[in-house]
Amino acid sequence: MDFVAYLNEQKPKIWKEIESHLPKDGPFNYAEVVSEYPERKGKYGRGGLVLLSCEAFGGDVSKAIRTAAAMQISEDWLLIHDDVEDNSEMRRGKPALHRIYGTELAINAGDALHLLMWKMLLDNRELLGEQKTFRIMEEFYRFLDITARGQHLETYTTLHRSLEELVDKDFEEIAYGKSAVYTIAGPLRLGAIIADQPEETSQKLDEVGIPLGIAFQIRDDILNIVGQGNSYGKEIGGDIYEGKRTLLLIHLVKNTQGEEHRKVLEIMSKPREKKTESEVGYIIELMKEKGSVDYAEKRAAELANLAKENFRKYFSHLPNRELFEAAIDFFALKRQV
């Protein structure tokens, strides 16, 4: 089963719902700025998981499209704000929004999409009824609260904690907060809720989604080092420029000594604008040489296997189990871009 083909099949349905909610007017170029990231689209992985989960548990997938669209819009506003916080260069193969329109208009566009997300969820009432609509909204609040706390943890760690004191657990706590629940476990829970599954099912989905989500973050960090330029869609080495405390960086710090160790710490202590291309290239090559990439690949595979074991333990009876397992591979192992 091909999960990429599944995503490509669902994407037009989700986009149609998003497009119907995007602003058509506003002062000056308001609609253009607010619509920029949604119109770039993405892989729609999170929205796809909402639909996959709903289908798996026997729900009406047509009633899950709006929730999947809101999930995608949540990604867009979070990315706008994240790109500003990190002063990122690229997003989905083009300059980050604040690089085009300035920080002020970019932040406002993120706020506008945040509002639009809640409006889409409120509009679920005509599809799902009052009770289920508010259950979906409570779930959104739950995982977005975890995401905000995870983003704070990552930013605080980057700004205020010594690289030398960090261990793998620190990275996994960050990945849990900013990625695992939001990217995998949350969307899976949303689909189950729409399909009238009990809380017990959501708790079991966490045992699949959380290790898979941490593996997803590791894989994303690996691609930031070894990805292929424009096909990756973000700046290669961007995590190093931004000082992100990735599993690869923590491993590298623990596995360098003497002059190499000193140079790694010196480079990583610099703000983005003070790092040179050659310095970032040095860190990347050292990560490969010292086995940091291989170490991260191994950990991602371990977590993906745990997710798959838990899936088979709880959900081997599902009619679309092969597609579900293909999704696990996509998020943790087989994504190349």
C-alpha positions in Angstrom: 0.0 0.0 0.0 1.3 3.5 -0.9 0.6 6.2 1.7 1.9 8.9 -0.6 -0.7 7.9 -3.2 -3.4 8.0 -0.5 -2.3 11.5 0.6 -2.4 12.7 -3.1 -5.9 11.3 -3.4 -7.2 13.1 -0.3 -5.4 16.3 -0.9 -7.9 17.8 -3.4 -10.8 17.1 -1.0 -9.0 18.8 1.9 -7.9 21.7 -0.2 -11.4 22.4 -1.5 -12.6 22.8 2.1 -9.7 25.1 2.9 -10.1 27.2 -0.2 -13.8 27.8 0.6 -12.8 29.3 4.0 -9.9 31.5 2.9 -10.5 35.3 2.8 -11.4 36.7 -0.6 -11.0 40.3 0.3 -9.6 42.7 3.0 -7.5 45.8 3.2 -4.6 46.1 0.7 -3.1 42.6 0.2 -4.7 41.0 3.2 -6.2 38.0 1.4 -2.9 37.4 -0.5 -0.7 37.4 2.6 -3.1 35.2 4.7 -3.5 32.7 1.8 0.2 32.4 0.9 1.1 29.4 3.1 -2.2 27.5 2.5 -1.8 28.0 -1.2 1.7 26.5 -1.1 0.1 23.4 0.4 2.2 20.7 1.8 2.1 16.9 2.0 -1.2 17.1 4.0 0.1 14.3 6.3 -1.7 15.4 9.4 -5.0 15.9 7.6 -4.5 12.6 5.9 -4.1 10.9 9.2 -7.4 12.3 10.4 -9.2 10.7 7.4 -7.2 7.5 7.7 -8.2 7.1 11.3 -11.8 7.9 10.7 -12.0 5.4 7.9 -10.2 2.7 10.0 -12.8 2.9 12.8 -15.8 2.9 10.5 -16.6 6.6 10.5 -18.1 8.7 7.7 -15.0 10.2 6.1 -17.0 12.9 4.3 -17.8 14.3 7.8 -14.1 14.4 8.7 -12.9 16.5 5.7 -13.5 19.9 7.5 -11.6 18.7 10.6 -8.8 17.5 8.4 -8.8 21.0 6.7 -8.7 22.7 10.1 -5.7 20.5 11.0 -3.9 21.7 7.9 -4.7 25.3 8.6 -3.3 24.8 12.1 -0.1 23.7 10.5 0.0 26.8 8.4 -0.4 29.3 11.2 2.0 27.4 13.4 4.6 27.4 10.7 4.3 31.1 10.1 4.9 31.8 13.7 7.7 29.2 14.0 9.5 30.7 11.0 9.4 34.1 12.6 10.7 32.8 15.9 13.5 30.9 14.2 14.1 33.6 11.5 13.9 30.8 8.9 14.8 31.4 5.3 12.6 28.9 3.4 9.3 27.1 3.7 7.9 24.6 1.1 10.5 25.6 -1.4 9.9 29.4 -1.3 11.0 32.2 1.0 9.4 32.2 4.4 6.4 34.5 4.8 8.2 37.1 6.9 11.0 37.2 4.3 8.5 38.4 1.7 6.1 40.6 3.6 8.0 41.5 6.8 7.6 40.2 10.4 4.6 42.3 11.3 2.3 41.2 8.4 3.5 37.6 8.7 2.5 37.4 12.4 -0.8 39.0 11.6 -1.4 36.4 8.9 -0.6 33.6 11.4 -3.1 35.1 13.8 -5.8 35.3 11.0 -5.3 31.6 10.1 -5.5 30.7 13.8 -8.9 32.4 13.9 -9.9 30.7 10.7 -9.0 27.3 12.2 -11.5 27.8 15.1 -14.1 29.1 12.7 -13.8 25.9 10.6 -14.1 23.8 13.7 -17.2 25.7 14.8 -18.7 25.1 11.3 -18.4 21.4 12.1 -21.7 21.7 13.9 -23.7 21.2 10.7 -21.7 18.0 10.0 -21.1 16.5 13.5 -23.6 18.1 15.8 -22.9 20.2 18.9 -21.5 17.5 21.3 -19.0 16.0 18.9 -18.0 19.4 17.5 -17.0 20.6 21.0 -15.3 17.3 21.7 -13.2 17.9 18.6 -12.4 21.5 19.7 -11.4 20.3 23.1 -9.0 17.8 21.5 -7.5 20.7 19.3 -7.1 22.7 22.5 -5.4 19.8 24.2 -2.8 19.1 21.6 -2.2 22.7 20.7 -1.5 23.4 24.4 1.0 20.6 24.5 2.6 22.1 21.3 2.9 25.6 22.8 4.6 24.1 25.8 6.9 22.1 23.7 7.8 25.1 21.6 8.6 27.0 24.8 10.7 24.1 26.0 12.7 24.0 22.8 13.2 27.8 22.7 14.2 28.0 26.3 16.6 25.1 25.9 18.2 26.7 22.9 18.5 30.1 24.5 19.4 29.2 28.0 20.8 25.7 28.5 24.3 24.5 27.9 24.7 22.1 25.0 27.1 20.0 27.1 24.4 19.3 29.7 21.9 17.9 27.2 21.1 14.2 26.8 18.8 12.2 24.5 15.9 12.5 26.9 16.0 16.3 26.7 15.5 16.0 22.9 12.7 13.4 23.2 10.9 15.6 25.7 11.1 18.5 23.2 10.0 16.2 20.3 7.1 14.9 22.3 5.9 18.4 23.1 6.3 20.1 19.7 5.8 17.3 17.3 4.6 13.9 18.5 1.2 14.7 19.9 0.5 17.4 17.3 1.7 15.6 14.2 0.6 12.0 14.8 -1.3 11.2 18.0 -3.6 14.2 17.8 -4.8 13.7 14.2 -5.3 9.9 14.9 -7.4 10.8 17.9 -9.5 13.2 15.9 -10.4 10.6 13.4 -11.3 8.1 16.1 -13.5 10.8 17.8 -15.4 11.4 14.6 -15.9 7.7 14.2 -17.5 7.5 17.7 -14.6 5.6 19.4 -14.3 5.7 23.2 -11.4 7.4 25.1 -9.8 4.0 25.5 -9.2 3.8 21.7 -7.6 7.3 21.8 -5.3 6.2 24.6 -4.2 3.2 22.6 -3.6 5.4 19.6 -1.3 7.5 21.8 0.9 4.4 22.2 1.2 4.3 18.4 1.3 8.0 17.7 3.8 9.3 20.3 6.7 7.1 19.5 6.0 7.5 15.8 5.8 11.3 16.3 9.2 11.4 18.0 10.6 9.3 15.1 9.1 11.7 12.7 10.9 14.6 14.3 14.2 12.7 14.2 13.7 11.9 10.6 12.9 15.5 9.8 16.1 16.6 11.6 18.0 14.1 9.6 16.6 15.4 6.3 17.7 18.9 7.4 21.2 17.6 7.2 21.1 15.2 4.2 18.0 16.4 2.3 18.1 17.4 -1.3 17.8 21.2 -1.7 14.5 22.4 -3.3 12.9 18.9 -3.1 13.2 19.1 0.7 11.5 22.5 0.7 13.4 24.0 3.6 17.0 25.3 4.0 19.5 22.5 4.3 21.4 23.0 7.6 18.7 25.4 8.8 18.6 23.6 12.2 22.3 24.4 12.6 21.9 28.0 11.6 18.9 28.3 14.1 20.8 26.4 16.9 18.2 23.6 17.2 19.0 21.1 19.9 18.5 18.0 17.7 19.4 14.4 18.6 22.2 14.6 16.0 23.7 17.7 17.7 23.5 16.2 21.1 25.2 13.0 19.9 27.9 15.1 18.1 28.7 17.1 21.2 29.1 13.9 23.2 31.3 12.4 20.6 33.9 15.1 19.9 36.9 16.0 21.9 39.7 18.6 22.0 39.7 21.1 19.2 36.8 19.6 17.4 34.6 19.8 20.5 35.7 23.4 21.1 34.9 24.4 17.5 31.4 22.7 17.6 30.5 24.7 20.8 31.9 27.9 19.4 30.0 27.6 16.1 26.7 26.6 17.9 27.0 29.5 20.3 26.8 32.0 17.5 23.5 33.6 16.4 22.2 32.7 13.0 23.5 35.8 11.3 27.0 35.2 12.6 27.3 31.6 11.4 29.0 31.2 8.0 28.1 28.7 5.3 31.5 27.0 5.8 30.9 26.6 9.6 27.5 25.1 9.0 29.1 22.8 6.4 31.7 21.8 8.9 29.0 20.7 11.5 27.1 18.8 8.8 30.2 16.9 7.7 31.2 16.2 11.3 27.8 14.8 12.0 28.2 12.3 9.2 31.8 11.5 10.2 31.1 11.0 13.9 28.1 8.7 13.2 25.5 11.2 14.4 23.3 10.7 11.4 23.5 6.9 11.7 22.8 7.1 15.4 19.6 9.2 14.7 18.5 6.9 11.9 18.8 3.9 14.3 16.8 5.6 17.0 14.1 6.6 14.5 13.9 3.0 13.4 13.6 1.8 17.0 10.7 4.2 17.7 9.0 3.3 14.4 9.2 -0.4 15.3 7.7 0.3 18.7 4.8 2.2 17.0 4.3 -0.7 14.6 4.4 -3.3 17.4 1.8 -1.3 19.4 -0.4 -0.9 16.3 -0.3 -4.6 15.7 -1.1 -5.3 19.4 -4.2 -3.1 19.4 -5.3 -2.6 15.9 -4.4 -5.6 13.7 -8.1 -6.1 13.1 -8.6 -2.8 11.2 -9.7 -3.2 7.6 -7.1 -0.7 6.4 -4.2 -1.9 8.5 -1.8 -2.2 5.6 -2.3 1.4 4.7 -1.9 2.3 8.4 1.5 0.5 8.5 2.5 2.3 5.3 1.8 5.6 7.0 4.1 4.6 9.9 6.9 3.9 7.5 6.2 7.2 5.7 6.4 9.3 8.7 9.4 7.6 10.4 11.5 5.9 7.8 10.7 6.3 4.1 10.2 10.0 3.7 12.9 11.3 1.5 11.7 14.9 1.1 
